[in-house]
Amino acid sequence: MPSTRKIWGGLVLCTILAATLLVARDVWGADQPLPSTIIHDATADSDTDHDHDVRFPLQLIDSSHGPGQLSEDSSLHWYSAQLHLHGWSNHNANPKPASLQAYTVWADSVNLDVLWWTEHNSIFNQVNDIGIDLSNATMDGLSVDIPFPPGTPVWAQGWYVSRLRATVTGNGTSTASVANGMLHASITDNDSSPSRLEYRGMAAGGVPVAGQRFPRPLVSDPVYSFDANLCGDTSADAYAEVRIHLSYHDYGGLVDQRLIYRLVPPNQPASVVATTNRITYTVPLTDTRVELPLLAHAEPLRDGEDNIFQEMYIALGSRNGAPACLNIGNFLLHSREPQPEHNYAEHREIAEEMGITYHTDIASGWEQFSGQRHINAFMPTSATLLPGLDDIQAPNFVPMVHSQGGLAMLNHPFGTGAG
């Protein structure tokens, strides 16, 4: 019997394994032997909702909880695998959304054999723009409350920025108001220590924005645009910036990557300062409309294309009594590569490159929306089926998967609220 890796991992999620094997039996025929490789979910945690992004990193327990050795004359070989894995699909607003790179580094560190990716189908379909409209926004102190677009269902409210939450550091004097779809914010330092007014885009309930529209993969070539003009001091003692937080990467430690945009008067020069995980762009405001091509701007980052747009911040800073002031609004996020043909192929290519770099086998599929009973499609590399945008029910979707040699697995059969 060929040697295999020692299996590490958490508690066995028996329901996932059973469902996978039962569907496999249906795919290859009731009277036919199963394939020689059986996938065993060695890292699932029975206390989590398995539609949620897996916790990162997982806490491993003793390997004696894994399956026993198979007999020497058996043709079956155990491989440890992480099933139902989301990286770019940060639909539950994980506070540390990991890149494909970071998950693969983790898999290599614990001798996990296979990562089987199943991003949500909508992450590959970015045909819908999403904006932040301040036309009917109201003030709550310095913070801004933003109504949902008309007709937004309750389950989708976490997909929108519904609050710009203000935080002040230092002893400066701050003001804020909204008018004509624009936020007018200012801060002036009152003593020798710098002061800062920062806004963080939040979803309902004061949590990070979830869903598949605002958090979107950079391979979809998103352009983030907004109207902005400066109204304060133009010296180095005052500044305004827009900051975008991307995914977490691991090059010896788990750190998120960021794009930082310093907004300056039109007479100042543009510049770029880059490190492994941070790039700061100086953006002269030569026009009222600012357009930021995020994929191109992330290219200097290490594995920069392996990122999702996760969070947005707006900040003003003042020192030595210099007033910082900014008018900003009419935010829009638009993907120039919205189609699944491009985005699914890019995901698979990046995942496979990470697998080669970090010595982990990679398999790819997706999680298809099907009402509240989502379906994982585990597809062979030869499959040509692509993730669609709309919900599709099991009687229609499963035969498509089977016709291309794939496995279909039902998620949370009792609804998303039941685990």
ChimeraX attribute file (.defattr): number of C-alpha atoms within 10 A of each C-alpha:
attribute: neighborCount
match mode: 1-to-1
recipient: residues
	/A:1	11
	/A:2	6
	/A:3	6
	/A:4	11
	/A:5	11
	/A:6	16
	/A:7	24
	/A:8	21
	/A:9	26
	/A:10	20
	/A:11	19
	/A:12	18
	/A:13	16
	/A:14	14
	/A:15	10
	/A:16	19
	/A:17	17
	/A:18	13
	/A:19	16
	/A:20	20
	/A:21	18
	/A:22	15
	/A:23	18
	/A:24	22
	/A:25	17
	/A:26	15
	/A:27	20
	/A:28	16
	/A:29	11
	/A:30	11
	/A:31	8
	/A:32	10
	/A:33	10
	/A:34	16
	/A:35	11
	/A:36	11
	/A:37	11
	/A:38	17
	/A:39	19
	/A:40	25
	/A:41	24
	/A:42	27
	/A:43	24
	/A:44	23
	/A:45	19
	/A:46	13
	/A:47	8
	/A:48	12
	/A:49	14
	/A:50	19
	/A:51	19
	/A:52	18
	/A:53	22
	/A:54	23
	/A:55	15
	/A:56	15
	/A:57	13
	/A:58	13
	/A:59	10
	/A:60	14
	/A:61	13
	/A:62	11
	/A:63	14
	/A:64	10
	/A:65	14
	/A:66	21
	/A:67	14
	/A:68	9
	/A:69	9
	/A:70	12
	/A:71	10
	/A:72	9
	/A:73	7
	/A:74	9
	/A:75	12
	/A:76	15
	/A:77	16
	/A:78	20
	/A:79	19
	/A:80	25
	/A:81	28
	/A:82	20
	/A:83	24
	/A:84	28
	/A:85	25
	/A:86	24
	/A:87	25
	/A:88	28
	/A:89	29
	/A:90	27
	/A:91	25
	/A:92	18
	/A:93	21
	/A:94	19
	/A:95	13
	/A:96	18
	/A:97	28
	/A:98	31
	/A:99	26
	/A:100	27
	/A:101	25
	/A:102	24
	/A:103	24
	/A:104	26
	/A:105	21
	/A:106	17
	/A:107	23
	/A:108	17
	/A:109	12
	/A:110	13
	/A:111	17
	/A:112	24
	/A:113	25
	/A:114	23
	/A:115	23
	/A:116	22
	/A:117	25
	/A:118	24
	/A:119	27
	/A:120	29
	/A:121	24
	/A:122	23
	/A:123	29
	/A:124	31
	/A:125	25
	/A:126	25
	/A:127	17
	/A:128	12
	/A:129	13
	/A:130	18
	/A:131	19
	/A:132	23
	/A:133	19
	/A:134	22
	/A:135	16
	/A:136	13
	/A:137	22
	/A:138	16
	/A:139	15
	/A:140	14
	/A:141	11
	/A:142	19
	/A:143	18
	/A:144	22
	/A:145	19
	/A:146	21
	/A:147	19
	/A:148	20
	/A:149	13
	/A:150	6
	/A:151	6
	/A:152	12
	/A:153	10
	/A:154	7
	/A:155	8
	/A:156	11
	/A:157	18
	/A:158	23
	/A:159	24
	/A:160	26
	/A:161	28
	/A:162	25
	/A:163	25
	/A:164	24
	/A:165	20
	/A:166	19
	/A:167	13
	/A:168	18
	/A:169	12
	/A:170	17
	/A:171	16
	/A:172	22
	/A:173	17
	/A:174	19
	/A:175	13
	/A:176	20
	/A:177	18
	/A:178	19
	/A:179	14
	/A:180	11
	/A:181	18
	/A:182	21
	/A:183	22
	/A:184	19
	/A:185	24
	/A:186	26
	/A:187	28
	/A:188	27
	/A:189	24
	/A:190	18
	/A:191	13
	/A:192	11
	/A:193	14
	/A:194	20
	/A:195	25
	/A:196	25
	/A:197	26
	/A:198	21
	/A:199	22
	/A:200	20
	/A:201	21
	/A:202	23
	/A:203	21
	/A:204	18
	/A:205	10
	/A:206	15
	/A:207	16
	/A:208	22
	/A:209	27
	/A:210	25
	/A:211	21
	/A:212	22
	/A:213	25
	/A:214	26
	/A:215	26
	/A:216	29
	/A:217	29
	/A:218	24
	/A:219	25
	/A:220	27
	/A:221	20
	/A:222	25
	/A:223	18
	/A:224	19
	/A:225	18
	/A:226	18
	/A:227	18
	/A:228	21
	/A:229	21
	/A:230	21
	/A:231	15
	/A:232	20
	/A:233	17
	/A:234	17
	/A:235	12
	/A:236	10
	/A:237	16
	/A:238	25
	/A:239	24
	/A:240	23
	/A:241	20
	/A:242	17
	/A:243	18
	/A:244	17
	/A:245	18
	/A:246	30
	/A:247	28
	/A:248	24
	/A:249	27
	/A:250	16
	/A:251	12
	/A:252	7
	/A:253	9
	/A:254	15
	/A:255	17
	/A:256	18
	/A:257	24
	/A:258	25
	/A:259	21
	/A:260	22
	/A:261	20
	/A:262	19
	/A:263	23
	/A:264	23
	/A:265	16
	/A:266	13
	/A:267	10
	/A:268	14
	/A:269	10
	/A:270	14
	/A:271	11
	/A:272	13
	/A:273	11
	/A:274	13
	/A:275	11
	/A:276	15
	/A:277	21
	/A:278	19
	/A:279	20
	/A:280	18
	/A:281	19
	/A:282	18
	/A:283	21
	/A:284	18
	/A:285	20
	/A:286	13
	/A:287	11
	/A:288	13
	/A:289	15
	/A:290	18
	/A:291	15
	/A:292	15
	/A:293	16
	/A:294	23
	/A:295	21
	/A:296	15
	/A:297	17
	/A:298	23
	/A:299	13
	/A:300	18
	/A:301	18
	/A:302	15
	/A:303	18
	/A:304	24
	/A:305	23
	/A:306	29
	/A:307	29
	/A:308	30
	/A:309	23
	/A:310	24
	/A:311	21
	/A:312	23
	/A:313	18
	/A:314	22
	/A:315	24
	/A:316	26
	/A:317	26
	/A:318	29
	/A:319	23
	/A:320	15
	/A:321	20
	/A:322	21
	/A:323	25
	/A:324	29
	/A:325	26
	/A:326	23
	/A:327	21
	/A:328	20
	/A:329	23
	/A:330	18
	/A:331	20
	/A:332	18
	/A:333	22
	/A:334	22
	/A:335	24
	/A:336	14
	/A:337	18
	/A:338	20
	/A:339	19
	/A:340	21
	/A:341	15
	/A:342	14
	/A:343	21
	/A:344	22
	/A:345	14
	/A:346	17
	/A:347	22
	/A:348	17
	/A:349	13
	/A:350	15
	/A:351	26
	/A:352	19
	/A:353	16
	/A:354	22
	/A:355	23
	/A:356	12
	/A:357	13
	/A:358	18
	/A:359	18
	/A:360	24
	/A:361	19
	/A:362	19
	/A:363	20
	/A:364	22
	/A:365	28
	/A:366	25
	/A:367	27
	/A:368	28
	/A:369	22
	/A:370	16
	/A:371	14
	/A:372	14
	/A:373	17
	/A:374	23
	/A:375	26
	/A:376	26
	/A:377	28
	/A:378	25
	/A:379	23
	/A:380	15
	/A:381	13
	/A:382	9
	/A:383	14
	/A:384	10
	/A:385	15
	/A:386	16
	/A:387	23
	/A:388	16
	/A:389	18
	/A:390	13
	/A:391	15
	/A:392	16
	/A:393	15
	/A:394	19
	/A:395	8
	/A:396	9
	/A:397	16
	/A:398	20
	/A:399	15
	/A:400	15
	/A:401	20
	/A:402	19
	/A:403	12
	/A:404	16
	/A:405	18
	/A:406	23
	/A:407	27
	/A:408	28
	/A:409	23
	/A:410	19
	/A:411	23
	/A:412	17
	/A:413	12
	/A:414	10
	/A:415	12
	/A:416	16
	/A:417	9
	/A:418	8
	/A:419	15
